[in-house]
């Protein structure tokens, strides 16, 4: 490993003194805060909890006849939907179908960088994520401008909807307009094409289930948020670590694919793209020494759970690929969640990150200029990394 100063977190979230301290405790607002790894995994696997946060309160106001996106479902219906869509994320599917697409997009992005000499990594990584997730979903008949439409829908600074303030009303109008743009330019053309010719993707599956256009739109945007936005940030933070730690970069470049993937998962353990997961108890339950009442909220602090020294060993806030540990879901710990709502595209995200980064760091003279700017989305404990500018001599091959 390189110098410890170069191997600590790039994204500094607020942590309480003495972390991890008590693994489960009440926060100042009455919410149960789950910071220990074992307790966090127990909560995420519990059958007596349902999704909270992530806009679920708004979704719950929809008429009962409207099918909720899978992210907002729980119980038998959710498990059945996950079972039916699991085929899109099998190791064989990822290797045989998505790898070729990832390789093509990565080579296009590196060629564009060589031609321009400079680029924002957030743009390169977002293009990669959009292309891959669009293929999984079936958004392959969009009008030009999908990237800009998604940028508007997922802005750097989110507001809060509402009718009681001018700002809240503006947010509501803007987002409804963005919904309409994506529906007309991306989802509706895809639905029309899929009705003419069935395909092996999410939209064909949803049409076979009898979903309406609005329900398909909601599902598409859910997958976009989960698979496009978070992957963009993960690629950026991983590149930042590699640029700042020459020894880590040397290890990455020298490794075969399994070793590179393990190194990237260790970065994700330390820097989860989503740092907070919220659940609501549907029945009384115990988590560690805490007694949780029905209806109470729990927040899992993923970044702190993933740095629990009882599980990950010494120096939990340093990057140490190849740690000897028992992290249950894998080397990334709980960065992809766990239990019924574990991210189904975990293997997709890590592979596309490696396909792009391995090609970028193979370019002669690649360097990062300036220092990236980090902002936060407090509701999910997520980060956004911008102004990570990469440059390369135009003659680089």
C-alpha positions in Angstrom: 0.0 0.0 0.0 1.0 3.6 -0.5 1.3 6.2 2.2 -1.7 6.1 4.6 -2.4 9.8 3.9 -3.1 8.9 0.3 -5.2 5.9 1.2 -7.9 7.3 3.5 -11.3 8.3 2.4 -11.6 11.0 -0.3 -15.2 11.7 0.8 -15.4 12.9 4.3 -18.8 12.3 5.8 -19.5 13.4 9.3 -18.8 10.8 12.0 -19.4 10.8 15.7 -16.5 10.7 18.1 -15.5 7.2 19.1 -17.0 5.5 16.0 -18.4 2.9 15.8 -19.3 3.1 19.5 -22.7 1.6 20.3 -23.8 -0.3 17.1 -27.5 0.7 17.6 -28.7 3.9 19.3 -31.3 6.6 19.1 -30.5 9.7 17.2 -31.5 13.2 18.3 -34.6 13.0 16.0 -35.8 9.7 17.5 -34.6 7.6 14.5 -32.7 4.5 15.4 -29.1 4.8 14.0 -27.5 1.5 13.1 -23.7 1.8 12.8 -22.3 -1.6 13.6 -21.8 -4.1 10.7 -23.6 -7.1 12.3 -26.6 -4.9 13.3 -26.7 -3.3 9.9 -26.8 -6.6 8.1 -29.5 -7.8 10.5 -31.7 -4.8 9.8 -31.2 -5.1 6.0 -32.1 -8.8 6.1 -35.1 -8.4 8.5 -38.5 -9.4 7.1 -40.3 -7.1 9.6 -39.1 -3.9 7.9 -40.0 -2.0 4.7 -38.3 0.6 2.6 -38.3 4.2 4.0 -36.8 7.3 2.5 -35.9 7.5 -1.2 -39.2 9.3 -1.9 -41.2 6.3 -0.7 -43.6 8.7 1.1 -44.6 10.2 -2.2 -45.0 6.8 -3.9 -47.3 5.6 -1.1 -49.7 8.4 -2.0 -50.3 6.8 -5.5 -53.6 5.0 -6.1 -53.6 1.4 -4.9 -54.1 0.2 -8.5 -50.8 1.8 -9.7 -47.9 -0.7 -9.6 -45.0 0.6 -7.5 -41.4 0.4 -8.9 -39.7 -2.7 -7.5 -37.5 -0.5 -5.2 -40.6 0.5 -3.3 -42.2 -2.9 -3.0 -41.8 -5.3 -0.1 -42.9 -8.8 0.8 -44.0 -11.6 -1.6 -44.7 -9.3 -4.5 -41.3 -7.8 -4.3 -39.6 -11.2 -4.1 -41.5 -12.4 -7.1 -40.5 -9.4 -9.2 -36.9 -9.8 -8.2 -37.0 -13.5 -9.1 -38.5 -12.8 -12.5 -35.9 -10.1 -13.4 -32.9 -11.9 -12.0 -32.0 -13.2 -15.4 -30.9 -9.8 -16.5 -28.1 -9.8 -13.9 -26.7 -13.4 -13.9 -22.9 -13.8 -14.2 -23.3 -15.4 -17.6 -25.5 -12.5 -18.9 -23.1 -9.9 -17.6 -20.1 -11.6 -19.2 -21.7 -12.6 -22.5 -24.0 -9.6 -23.2 -22.9 -6.5 -21.3 -19.1 -7.0 -21.4 -19.0 -6.4 -25.2 -21.1 -3.3 -24.8 -18.9 -2.0 -22.0 -15.8 -2.6 -24.0 -17.2 -0.7 -27.0 -18.3 2.3 -25.0 -15.0 2.4 -23.0 -13.0 2.4 -26.3 -15.2 5.2 -27.7 -14.7 7.3 -24.5 -10.9 6.8 -24.5 -10.8 7.7 -28.2 -12.8 10.9 -27.5 -10.4 11.8 -24.7 -7.4 11.3 -26.9 -9.0 13.5 -29.6 -9.9 16.3 -27.2 -6.9 16.0 -24.9 -9.1 16.7 -21.8 -12.4 15.6 -20.4 -14.5 15.6 -17.2 -14.4 12.0 -15.8 -18.0 12.5 -14.6 -19.0 12.9 -18.2 -17.1 9.8 -19.4 -18.4 7.6 -16.6 -22.0 8.8 -16.9 -21.9 7.9 -20.6 -20.7 4.5 -19.8 -23.4 4.0 -17.1 -26.2 5.3 -19.3 -25.3 3.0 -22.2 -25.1 -0.1 -20.1 -28.3 0.5 -18.0 -30.2 1.6 -21.1 -29.4 -1.7 -22.6 -30.6 -3.6 -19.5 -33.8 -1.6 -19.4 -34.5 -1.4 -23.1 -34.2 2.3 -23.6 -32.6 1.8 -27.0 -34.9 4.0 -29.1 -34.4 7.4 -27.5 -34.3 10.6 -29.3 -30.9 12.5 -29.1 -30.2 14.1 -25.7 -30.9 11.3 -23.2 -27.8 12.3 -21.2 -28.9 15.9 -20.8 -32.5 14.9 -19.9 -31.1 12.6 -17.2 -28.8 15.4 -15.9 -31.8 17.7 -15.5 -33.8 15.0 -13.8 -30.9 14.2 -11.4 -29.6 17.7 -10.6 -26.6 18.3 -8.4 -28.8 20.1 -5.9 -32.1 18.6 -5.1 -35.0 20.7 -3.8 -38.0 19.6 -1.8 -41.5 19.3 -3.5 -44.4 21.2 -2.0 -47.1 23.7 -2.6 -46.5 25.8 0.5 -43.5 27.7 -0.8 -42.4 29.2 -4.1 -39.2 27.1 -4.1 -41.2 23.9 -3.5 -43.7 24.7 -6.2 -40.8 25.4 -8.6 -39.2 22.1 -7.8 -42.5 20.3 -8.4 -43.1 21.9 -11.7 -39.6 21.4 -12.9 -39.5 17.7 -12.0 -42.9 17.0 -13.6 -41.6 18.7 -16.7 -38.5 16.5 -16.6 -40.7 13.4 -16.2 -42.7 14.4 -19.2 -39.5 15.0 -21.3 -38.1 11.5 -20.5 -41.5 9.9 -21.1 -42.0 11.5 -24.5 -38.4 11.2 -25.8 -37.2 7.9 -24.3 -39.8 5.7 -22.7 -42.7 6.1 -25.1 -40.6 5.3 -28.2 -39.2 2.3 -26.4 -42.6 1.0 -25.5 -43.8 1.4 -29.1 -40.7 -0.5 -30.4 -41.1 -3.3 -27.9 -44.8 -3.8 -28.7 -43.8 -4.3 -32.3 -40.9 -6.7 -31.4 -40.4 -8.3 -28.0 -36.9 -8.2 -26.6 -35.2 -9.8 -23.6 -35.0 -6.7 -21.4 -36.9 -5.0 -18.6 -39.4 -3.1 -20.7 -40.5 -6.2 -22.5 -40.9 -7.9 -19.1 -43.0 -5.0 -17.8 -45.2 -5.0 -20.9 -45.8 -8.7 -20.4 -46.8 -7.9 -16.9 -49.5 -5.5 -18.1 -47.8 -2.3 -16.8 -48.9 1.0 -18.0 -46.7 3.6 -19.6 -46.5 5.6 -16.4 -45.6 2.5 -14.4 -42.8 1.7 -16.9 -41.6 5.3 -16.7 -41.3 5.0 -12.9 -39.4 1.7 -13.1 -37.0 3.1 -15.8 -36.2 6.1 -13.6 -35.7 3.9 -10.6 -33.2 1.8 -12.5 -31.6 5.0 -13.8 -31.0 6.4 -10.3 -29.8 3.1 -9.0 -27.6 2.0 -11.9 -26.5 5.2 -13.7 -26.0 7.9 -11.1 -24.3 5.8 -8.4 -22.0 4.1 -10.9 -20.9 7.5 -12.2 -19.8 8.5 -8.7 -18.2 5.2 -7.9 -16.0 5.4 -11.1 -15.0 8.9 -10.2 -14.0 8.2 -6.6 -12.1 5.0 -7.7 -10.1 7.0 -10.2 -9.4 9.7 -7.6 -7.8 7.0 -5.3 -5.8 5.6 -8.2 -4.5 9.0 -9.3 -3.5 9.9 -5.7 -1.7 6.7 -4.8 0.9 5.6 -7.3 1.5 2.3 -5.5 -2.2 1.5 -5.6 -2.3 2.4 -9.2 0.7 0.2 -9.9 -1.1 -2.7 -8.2 -4.2 -2.1 -10.2 -2.4 -2.0 -13.5 -0.4 -5.1 -12.8 -3.4 -7.2 -11.6 -5.5 -9.6 -13.7 -9.2 -8.8 -13.8 -10.2 -10.7 -10.6 -7.5 -8.7 -8.7 -8.7 -5.4 -10.2 -12.3 -6.1 -9.3 -11.3 -6.9 -5.7 -9.4 -3.7 -5.5 -12.4 -1.7 -6.7 -14.7 -3.4 -4.3 -12.4 -2.4 -1.5 -12.6 1.2 -2.6 -16.4 0.8 -2.6 -16.4 -0.7 0.9 -14.6 2.5 2.0 -16.5 4.9 -0.2 -20.1 3.5 -0.6 -22.0 5.6 -3.2 -25.1 5.4 -1.0 -24.1 5.9 2.6 -27.5 5.8 4.3 -30.3 3.2 3.9 -33.6 3.7 5.7 -36.1 1.1 6.9 -39.3 1.2 8.9 -40.2 -1.5 11.3 -43.6 -3.2 10.6 -43.5 -5.1 13.9 -41.6 -5.0 17.2 -38.1 -6.3 16.7 -34.8 -6.5 18.5 -31.5 -5.4 16.9 -28.6 -6.1 19.2 -29.5 -4.8 22.6 -32.1 -2.3 21.2 -35.9 -2.9 21.2 -37.5 -1.4 18.1 -41.2 -0.6 18.1 -43.5 -1.1 15.1 -43.6 2.0 12.9 -40.2 3.3 14.1 -37.5 4.4 11.6 -34.1 2.9 11.3 -31.1 4.4 9.4 -28.3 2.1 8.4 -25.0 4.1 8.2 -23.4 2.0 5.5 -20.1 3.8 5.5 -19.6 3.3 9.3 -20.8 -0.3 9.2 -18.3 -1.1 6.4 -15.6 0.3 8.7 -16.4 -1.8 11.7 -13.0 -3.0 12.9 -14.6 -6.1 14.4 -15.3 -7.2 10.9 -12.8 -5.6 8.6 -9.8 -5.7 10.9 -7.2 -3.1 11.7 -7.1 0.3 10.0 -10.6 0.1 8.7 -10.4 3.6 7.2 -7.5 2.7 4.9 -7.7 0.9 1.6 -6.3 -2.6 2.0 -7.3 -4.8 -1.0 -7.3 -8.5 -0.1 -8.4 -8.0 3.5 -9.1 -11.2 5.4 -12.7 -10.7 6.5 -16.2 -12.1 6.7 -18.2 -9.4 5.0 -21.2 -11.6 4.1 -22.3 -10.0 0.8 -18.7 -9.7 -0.5 -15.6 -7.6 -0.4 -17.7 -4.4 -0.9 -19.5 -5.1 2.4 -22.9 -3.5 2.5 -22.2 -0.9 -0.2 -24.8 -2.7 -2.4 -27.1 -3.3 0.5 -28.2 -6.7 1.6 -31.2 -8.9 2.0 -34.3 -8.6 -0.3 -33.3 -5.1 -1.5 -29.6 -5.9 -2.3 -28.7 -4.2 -5.6 -29.2 -6.7 -8.3 -26.7 -4.9 -10.6 -23.7 -5.1 -8.3 -21.6 -7.2 -10.7 -22.6 -5.0 -13.6 -21.4 -1.8 -11.8 -18.0 -3.1 -10.7 -17.3 -4.6 -14.1 -18.2 -1.5 -16.1 -16.0 0.5 -13.7 -13.1 -1.7 -14.4 -13.6 -1.9 -18.1 -13.5 1.9 -18.3 -10.8 2.6 -15.7 -8.4 -0.1 -17.0 -8.5 1.4 -20.5 -8.2 5.0 -19.2 -5.2 4.2 -17.0 -3.5 2.3 -19.9 -3.2 5.6 -21.8 0.3 7.1 -21.8 0.5 10.4 -19.9 -2.9 10.3 -18.3 -3.2 12.6 -15.4 -5.7 14.4 -13.2 -5.5 18.2 -13.1 -6.7 20.2 -10.2 -8.7 18.8 -7.3 -12.2 17.4 -7.6 -15.1 19.1 -5.9 -17.3 17.0 -3.6 -21.0 17.7 -2.7 -23.4 15.6 -0.8 -27.0 14.4 -0.9 -27.8 14.2 2.7 -30.9 12.0 2.4 -29.0 9.0 1.1 -25.6 10.0 2.5 -24.4 10.0 -1.1 -21.7 12.1 -2.8 -21.2 13.7 -6.1 -17.7 14.3 -7.5 -17.3 17.0 -10.1 -14.4 18.8 -11.7 -12.2 15.7 -11.8 -10.5 16.7 -15.0 -8.5 14.1 -16.9 -5.9 15.0 -19.5 -3.8 13.1 -21.9 -1.4 14.1 -24.8 -3.4 14.0 -28.0 -0.8 11.7 -29.5 -1.3 9.1 -26.7 -2.2 5.6 -28.0 
